Amino acid sequence: MPDIKSIAAVKEAIGGEKNNTKYVYKNIYVKVYYEYGYEQMKVEVYWEDDSSCPDYSTIGLRGSFNTNFQKFTYFSGVLSWKYNDKTISIDFN
């Protein structure tokens, strides 16, 4: 069952119903889109774009997140979600 609140948070962050939206956030490419087959919003974060960051897999992160497995919130221009013991935030301001 889709998490309507998480889907709404991601949609609000990207400005509505847009699909296949791409951003560059602090030298990191981020792609946001709706996956109709799974009824979820997907956020792909290409951590490797920023060579100053450690390898994301060595610090317990991954590159793909979605509203069926992570709870997303959006407040004051910041989209946030937790993965394992980490909080990931993207500032859309």
C-alpha positions in Angstrom: 0.0 0.0 0.0 1.5 3.4 -1.0 2.5 5.8 1.8 0.4 8.8 0.7 2.0 11.2 3.2 5.5 10.3 1.9 4.4 10.6 -1.7 2.9 14.0 -0.9 6.1 15.2 0.8 8.3 14.3 -2.2 5.8 15.9 -4.6 5.7 19.1 -2.6 9.5 19.2 -2.6 9.7 19.0 -6.4 6.8 21.5 -6.9 3.9 19.2 -7.6 3.0 16.5 -10.1 6.3 16.7 -12.1 7.8 13.4 -13.1 11.4 12.6 -14.0 12.7 15.7 -12.3 16.5 16.2 -12.1 18.5 18.3 -9.7 22.1 19.0 -8.8 22.4 19.4 -5.1 25.8 20.3 -3.7 27.6 18.7 -6.6 25.4 15.6 -6.4 22.9 14.6 -9.1 19.4 13.8 -7.7 16.6 12.3 -9.9 13.0 12.1 -8.6 10.2 10.3 -10.4 7.0 8.3 -9.8 7.1 4.6 -10.5 3.6 3.7 -11.5 4.1 -0.1 -11.3 5.0 0.2 -7.6 2.8 3.2 -6.8 5.8 5.0 -5.2 8.0 8.1 -5.6 11.6 7.2 -6.2 14.6 9.4 -5.2 17.9 8.4 -6.8 21.0 10.1 -5.3 24.3 9.8 -7.2 26.7 10.3 -4.3 29.7 9.4 -6.5 29.3 12.7 -8.3 31.1 14.5 -5.4 34.6 13.1 -5.2 35.1 14.8 -1.8 32.5 12.4 -0.3 33.5 8.9 0.9 32.2 5.9 -1.0 28.5 5.9 0.0 28.4 2.1 0.4 31.2 2.2 2.9 29.2 4.5 5.2 26.0 2.5 5.1 24.1 4.5 2.4 22.6 3.5 -0.9 21.8 5.4 -4.1 18.1 4.7 -4.4 15.2 5.4 -2.0 11.5 5.2 -2.3 8.3 6.0 -0.5 7.4 2.3 0.0 10.4 1.7 2.2 11.4 5.1 3.6 9.2 7.7 5.3 9.8 11.1 3.7 8.9 14.5 5.3 9.1 18.0 3.8 9.3 21.0 6.0 10.6 24.5 5.3 12.0 23.5 1.9 13.9 20.5 3.2 13.1 16.9 2.1 14.2 14.4 4.7 14.1 10.6 5.2 15.9 8.0 7.3 17.8 5.1 6.1 19.1 2.7 8.7 20.5 5.0 11.4 21.1 7.9 9.1 19.0 11.0 8.2 19.3 12.2 4.7 18.2 15.8 3.9 18.0 17.7 0.7 17.5 21.5 0.9 15.3 22.7 -2.0 15.6 26.4 -1.0 
